[in-house]
Amino acid sequence: MSHPEAWLAFGTLLLLELILGIDNIVFISILSGKLPPEQRDRARTIGLLGAGLTRLLLLASIAWVMTLTNTLFTAFGHDFAGKDLILIGGGLFLMYKATKEMHEQLEGPHEEVGSGSTPGKPVRAVGFTSVIIQIMILDIVFSLDSVITAVGMAEDIGVMVSAVVVTVALMLVAAKPIGDFVQAHPTVKVLALSFLLLIGVNLIADGLGFHIPKGYTYFAMGFSIAVELFNMRLRKSQPVELHGSGREPQV
């Protein structure tokens, strides 16, 4: 870290890690929002610490990570590696979760007929362990992409570890305000879910060999956020209430 080249690599890698970490924060914020308020901070902290630990473990096994880029089989004219299969599986899981969460926000959670449950309330409460497991599954996908990016940009393991540690620390600071903001504004939550759908498509495309420049994706996300913030500024009244907001609809 005493050489200027190392600091340049550290700064560039830190910026990229933060950009990639935004996806993680959004996903963790939405999942933790399904828990009771007293458990949300703990879920976010465990999820982000788990993401950091996963990245450090993958960095410690760089040799194994790089074998994931070796071809396993060829199908439809494309060479599939371990990384491709993980990205495709993670993308499908992310699209499934985003679609399911969006349905619950707009239509309400599924209720069994004749169960005697109160209308507007889910049949089963979301378990803390279930949320953490789902967070950890996506942490592996996001961490794999992040670690491969780090290996391609920096040669020194110390630089990579330092960037990951600082990134996780900054994410821990930003997770609560971002999570609270998403939970307080249902339209922003639906927009964030649409971002997760977009990210899922990107992961699947990468796994199938169709590289979509990330600049296009982040520009679309940034533009959508700017439009929504403009709408929120113009809309002075109470924001629209969705099924997942936890409040009774106004008659």
C-alpha positions, 0 to 999 in steps of 0.5 A, spaced: 500 500 500 506 504 499 506 505 492 501 510 488 499 504 483 496 500 489 492 506 492 490 507 485 487 500 484 484 501 491 480 507 490 478 504 483 476 497 486 473 501 492 468 505 487 466 498 483 465 494 490 460 500 492 457 500 485 456 492 486 454 493 493 448 497 491 444 491 489 446 487 495 443 493 500 437 494 496 435 486 496 437 486 503 433 492 505 427 489 502 427 482 505 429 485 512 423 489 511 418 483 511 420 482 519 418 486 525 421 492 526 425 490 532 429 485 527 430 489 521 437 492 523 439 485 526 437 482 519 441 487 515 447 487 519 448 479 519 446 480 511 452 485 510 457 482 515 455 475 511 456 478 504 463 481 507 465 474 510 463 471 503 467 475 499 473 474 504 473 467 503 472 467 496 478 472 496 482 467 500 481 461 495 482 465 489 485 459 485 478 455 486 474 461 484 478 462 477 477 455 476 470 457 475 471 460 469 474 453 466 469 450 461 465 445 464 460 443 457 458 446 451 451 447 449 447 452 444 454 454 441 456 457 448 461 454 453 458 454 460 463 454 466 461 454 473 461 461 474 455 461 468 451 456 472 451 460 478 450 467 475 444 463 471 441 460 478 442 467 482 439 471 476 433 466 476 432 466 484 432 474 484 427 474 478 423 469 482 423 473 489 422 480 485 416 478 482 413 474 488 415 481 492 412 485 487 405 481 487 405 481 495 406 489 494 400 490 489 395 484 490 397 482 498 400 475 500 396 469 498 391 466 504 388 459 504 381 459 503 377 457 510 383 458 514 380 463 518 385 468 517 384 476 518 383 479 511 389 483 509 394 479 513 399 473 511 397 466 513 404 465 515 409 470 519 416 471 515 421 467 519 428 471 521 432 465 519 428 464 512 430 471 511 437 470 513 438 464 508 435 468 502 440 473 503 446 469 504 444 465 497 444 472 493 450 474 497 454 468 494 452 470 487 453 478 488 460 476 492 462 472 486 461 477 481 465 482 486 471 478 487 472 476 480 472 483 478 477 485 484 481 479 481 481 482 474 483 489 477 488 488 482 494 483 483 495 484 491 491 480 495 492 486 501 489 491 496 483 487 495 481 485 502 482 492 504 477 494 499 472 489 501 473 491 508 472 498 507 466 497 502 462 493 507 463 498 513 460 503 508 455 499 506 453 498 514 452 505 515 448 506 509 444 500 509 439 503 515 437 509 512 436 506 505 432 501 508 428 505 512 427 510 506 425 504 501 420 501 507 417 508 508 415 509 500 412 504 497 413 506 490 420 506 491 420 499 494 416 497 487 421 501 483 427 497 487 424 491 486 424 492 478 431 494 479 432 487 482 428 484 476 433 488 471 439 485 475 436 478 474 436 479 467 443 481 467 446 475 471 442 470 466 445 474 460 452 474 463 451 466 464 449 465 457 454 469 454 450 475 452 454 481 456 450 487 457 454 493 459 453 495 466 453 502 464 446 501 461 443 498 467 446 503 472 444 509 467 437 506 467 436 505 474 439 512 476 434 515 471 428 512 474 430 514 481 431 521 478 424 521 475 421 518 482 424 523 486 422 528 482 415 525 482 415 525 490 417 532 490 411 534 486 407 530 490 405 533 497 400 529 499 400 522 503 404 517 498 400 511 496 399 505 500 400 498 498 398 491 501 405 491 504 406 497 507 403 495 514 397 500 514 390 499 513 387 502 506 383 508 506 376 508 505 
